[in-house]
Amino acid sequence: MQETKPRWIYWKKTFHSKFQAGCLKAKLEENWHNGYELGPLVEIRKLRSNKYVVRYTYDEA
């Protein structure tokens, strides 16, 4: 069985601080917390412009 790389979904907005991005990360993780689905993998990435972007993925299986 071949393992595939996750397909990342990027949030359309960039953030000036890691704190702002962390708030969105917490909100995305909490949204799935009590659901029936597996929760998403959420990451905060720093861009070259010293801004932050949030990306997430989920198990489609």
N, C-alpha and C positions, 0 to 999 in steps of 0.2 A: 504494500500500500504506500503510495507516494504522499509525502507531506507537502502541503501547499503553504505558501507564505500568506499571511493575513492581508486582506484588502483594507487599507486604511481609509477612513472618511475624515476629512479635515474640516474643522469648524471654519466658517467663512470669515471670521473676525480675528485679527491679531490683537494681542494685549501688551501694554507697556510694562507690566510687572508680572512676576511669577505668581504673586498672590492672587491677582485677578484671574489668571488662567487656572489656578488651583481651585478657586471657587466654582468655576464652570466644571472642572473635573469632578469635584465632589457632587455637584448637581446631577451630572450624567450618571455617575455610579449609583447614587441614591435612587434615581428613577427606575432602575431595574432591580433594586434590592429586594422588594417584596413581590416581584412578579414571578411568573411561571417560567420565564426564559432565563437562559444563562446571561449573566451580566457582561457588559462590554469590557474590553481591555482599553484603558484610557491612558494616554501619555501626554506629557507637556514637552514640547520641543522648543529649543532656543534657536532663533533665526540669526543670520549674519548681521541683520540690522538691529540686534539686541532687543528684539521683540519676541514674544512667545506665541505659540500656536498650540491648539489642543487638537489631538487626533484620537480617533477611537475606532474600534472594530468589534465585531461580535461573531460568535460561532453560528454559522448558517446551517449546520447539520442538524 
